[in-house]
Amino acid sequence: MENKLDVLIIGAGPIGIACALACKKNKLNYIVIEKGALTNSLFNYPLNMSFFSTSEKLELDDIPFISTNPKPNRDEALEYYRRVTTSNQLNIHLYESVISTEKNEDGFLVISEKRNYQVAHIIVATGFYDIPKLLNVPGEDLTKVSHYYKEAHPYLLQDVIVVGASNSSVDAALEIYRKGGNVTMIIRGDAIGERVKYWVKPDIENRISEGSIKVYFSSEIVKIEDQSVTINTPKGELTLANDFVIALTGYVPNFSFLQKLGITLSEDKLIPTYNKDTMESNVANLFLAGVVCGGTETHKWFIENSRIHATQIISAILEKKEGNLKQ
Ligand SMILES: Cc1cc2nc3c(=O)[nH]c(=O)nc-3n(C[C@H](O)[C@H](O)[C@H](O)COP(=O)(O)OP(=O)(O)OC[C@H]3O[C@@H](n4cnc5c(N)ncnc54)[C@H](O)[C@@H]3O)c2cc1C
């Protein structure tokens, strides 16, 4: 067991790192516990993705993020967050999963798969990229089905179905088409998503109208088999020849983990209970930071608009500490 810490941060995504920087700046004794690599979600993003944000919007603690183009790519973001971590000598344990926490007289006992930590405050910054929203159709567990997209090369000369109409689906469909895959998009709504990057939307719409990428709007997959996929369309059921399905229908925070920590969730959108000024949850001294706050509405939170959680939380913790000293 380590000596009592002021703060334990669960998750070393951009927002967990922002919280660590704020702790260090304010001389709080902290540790970050991360179950994978540093910024594990970004590490698992498509190899050729670029961010929709400009690099200064992804900066932490005003540390300059210099990128070749205004909107950085995945490699540049990994380089930036790595450099921020090493040059500030942040106290991060990688490849260590937090399993549970127990409240006690001194705060919390945090139990990871490797050791226990006694801490006064916890910041949960566990993000949303580990649990995909499932299609819940027969055949979804076949190895040809993936809920993540990495690169186009495996899909050369293959019949590929991309499910979804968001940025991720559109980027994957365009890249696979351009690298020689035969792409069909299955979209539940009647159009390409409104939030698709404004400079990419005309590209996908033109590829669809010229027939290079096929699309079924107002349609859903009903069954996946080894060499085919059955879809429900406004004109009835159709069976398409298929080699791979890439279902990019979004991701959700680990709700059962949040509930295990004692955090209550709203009934409709499973939004955790927290104070919008301090980010403190319904469990005293346990704070939420980053996209984990979003419930099922994860699209509302980005690095851009949640990096501020770090300063909100650390100010609240400092105020609490000052209050305790005066007592
Ligand atoms: C393709 C794509 C493009 C995007 N582009 C942009 C953009 O341009 N601009 C923007 O602002 N946002 C963008 N986003 C959103 C942005 O990446 C997320 O909002 C951001 O990653 C949230 O940061 P976070 O630190 O809250 O969570 P995450 O980055 O998801 O980090 C959470 C971390 O917690 C770790 N973790 C989870 N559970 C545990 C546990 N039990 N124990 C220990 N560690 C744990 C995870 O491994 C992970 O490393 C994009 C997202 C995607 C998918």
The ligand as an SDF file (V2000), in Angstrom:
LIG
                    3D

 53 58  0  0  0  0  0  0  0  0999 V2000
  -12.2310    9.1180  -34.1350 C   0  0  0  0  0  0  0  0  0  0  0  0
  -12.4030   10.1810  -33.0770 C   0  0  0  0  0  0  0  0  0  0  0  0
  -12.0100   11.4920  -33.3450 C   0  0  0  0  0  0  0  0  0  0  0  0
  -12.1020   12.4800  -32.3600 C   0  0  0  0  0  0  0  0  0  0  0  0
  -11.7360   13.7640  -32.6530 N   0  0  0  0  0  0  0  0  0  0  0  0
  -11.8050   14.7160  -31.6850 C   0  0  0  0  0  0  0  0  0  0  0  0
  -11.4130   16.0710  -31.9470 C   0  0  0  0  0  0  0  0  0  0  0  0
  -11.0210   16.4360  -33.0530 O   0  0  0  0  0  0  0  0  0  0  0  0
  -11.4730   16.9720  -30.9360 N   0  0  0  0  0  0  0  0  0  0  0  0
  -11.9190   16.6470  -29.6750 C   0  0  0  0  0  0  0  0  0  0  0  0
  -11.9230   17.5300  -28.8140 O   0  0  0  0  0  0  0  0  0  0  0  0
  -12.3260   15.3840  -29.4090 N   0  0  0  0  0  0  0  0  0  0  0  0
  -12.2830   14.4200  -30.3720 C   0  0  0  0  0  0  0  0  0  0  0  0
  -12.7250   13.1450  -30.1180 N   0  0  0  0  0  0  0  0  0  0  0  0
  -13.2480   12.8350  -28.7790 C   0  0  0  0  0  0  0  0  0  0  0  0
  -12.1160   12.6720  -27.8060 C   0  0  0  0  0  0  0  0  0  0  0  0
  -11.1270   11.8190  -28.2910 O   0  0  0  0  0  0  0  0  0  0  0  0
  -12.6370   12.1860  -26.4750 C   0  0  0  0  0  0  0  0  0  0  0  0
  -13.5950   13.1000  -26.0370 O   0  0  0  0  0  0  0  0  0  0  0  0
  -11.4720   12.1420  -25.4830 C   0  0  0  0  0  0  0  0  0  0  0  0
  -10.6380   11.0380  -25.7430 O   0  0  0  0  0  0  0  0  0  0  0  0
  -11.9860   12.0960  -24.0990 C   0  0  0  0  0  0  0  0  0  0  0  0
  -10.8620   12.0930  -23.2330 O   0  0  0  0  0  0  0  0  0  0  0  0
  -10.9810   11.3710  -21.8270 P   0  0  0  0  0  0  0  0  0  0  0  0
   -9.6520   11.5430  -21.1900 O   0  0  0  0  0  0  0  0  0  0  0  0
  -12.2130   11.8340  -21.1480 O   0  0  0  0  0  0  0  0  0  0  0  0
  -11.2500    9.8310  -22.1900 O   0  0  0  0  0  0  0  0  0  0  0  0
  -10.3310    8.7900  -22.9700 P   0  0  0  0  0  0  0  0  0  0  0  0
   -9.4440    9.4360  -23.9250 O   0  0  0  0  0  0  0  0  0  0  0  0
  -11.2690    7.7300  -23.4740 O   0  0  0  0  0  0  0  0  0  0  0  0
   -9.4200    8.1900  -21.8130 O   0  0  0  0  0  0  0  0  0  0  0  0
   -9.9220    7.3440  -20.7950 C   0  0  0  0  0  0  0  0  0  0  0  0
   -8.8000    6.4520  -20.3140 C   0  0  0  0  0  0  0  0  0  0  0  0
   -9.2360    5.7280  -19.1670 O   0  0  0  0  0  0  0  0  0  0  0  0
   -8.6820    4.4210  -19.2090 C   0  0  0  0  0  0  0  0  0  0  0  0
   -9.4880    3.5480  -18.3320 N   0  0  0  0  0  0  0  0  0  0  0  0
  -10.7940    3.1820  -18.5010 C   0  0  0  0  0  0  0  0  0  0  0  0
  -11.1840    2.3900  -17.4790 N   0  0  0  0  0  0  0  0  0  0  0  0
  -10.1170    2.2660  -16.6410 C   0  0  0  0  0  0  0  0  0  0  0  0
   -9.9050    1.5670  -15.4020 C   0  0  0  0  0  0  0  0  0  0  0  0
  -10.8750    0.8500  -14.8040 N   0  0  0  0  0  0  0  0  0  0  0  0
   -8.6790    1.6280  -14.8200 N   0  0  0  0  0  0  0  0  0  0  0  0
   -7.6770    2.3620  -15.3880 C   0  0  0  0  0  0  0  0  0  0  0  0
   -7.8410    3.0450  -16.5680 N   0  0  0  0  0  0  0  0  0  0  0  0
   -9.0400    2.9990  -17.1800 C   0  0  0  0  0  0  0  0  0  0  0  0
   -8.7670    4.0640  -20.6970 C   0  0  0  0  0  0  0  0  0  0  0  0
   -7.8800    3.0210  -21.0400 O   0  0  0  0  0  0  0  0  0  0  0  0
   -8.3960    5.4050  -21.3550 C   0  0  0  0  0  0  0  0  0  0  0  0
   -7.0150    5.5240  -21.6190 O   0  0  0  0  0  0  0  0  0  0  0  0
  -12.6390   12.1470  -31.0920 C   0  0  0  0  0  0  0  0  0  0  0  0
  -13.0490   10.8350  -30.8250 C   0  0  0  0  0  0  0  0  0  0  0  0
  -12.9540    9.8590  -31.8070 C   0  0  0  0  0  0  0  0  0  0  0  0
  -13.4190    8.4570  -31.4900 C   0  0  0  0  0  0  0  0  0  0  0  0
  1  2  1  0
  2  3  1  0
  2 52  2  0
  3  4  2  0
  4  5  1  0
  4 50  1  0
  5  6  2  0
  6  7  1  0
  6 13  1  0
  7  8  2  0
  7  9  1  0
  9 10  1  0
 10 11  2  0
 10 12  1  0
 12 13  2  0
 13 14  1  0
 14 15  1  0
 14 50  1  0
 15 16  1  0
 16 17  1  0
 16 18  1  0
 18 19  1  0
 18 20  1  0
 20 21  1  0
 20 22  1  0
 22 23  1  0
 23 24  1  0
 24 25  2  0
 24 26  1  0
 24 27  1  0
 27 28  1  0
 28 29  2  0
 28 30  1  0
 28 31  1  0
 31 32  1  0
 32 33  1  0
 33 34  1  0
 33 48  1  0
 34 35  1  0
 35 36  1  0
 35 46  1  0
 36 37  1  0
 36 45  1  0
 37 38  2  0
 38 39  1  0
 39 40  1  0
 39 45  2  0
 40 41  1  0
 40 42  2  0
 42 43  1  0
 43 44  2  0
 44 45  1  0
 46 47  1  0
 46 48  1  0
 48 49  1  0
 50 51  2  0
 51 52  1  0
 52 53  1  0
M  END
$$$$
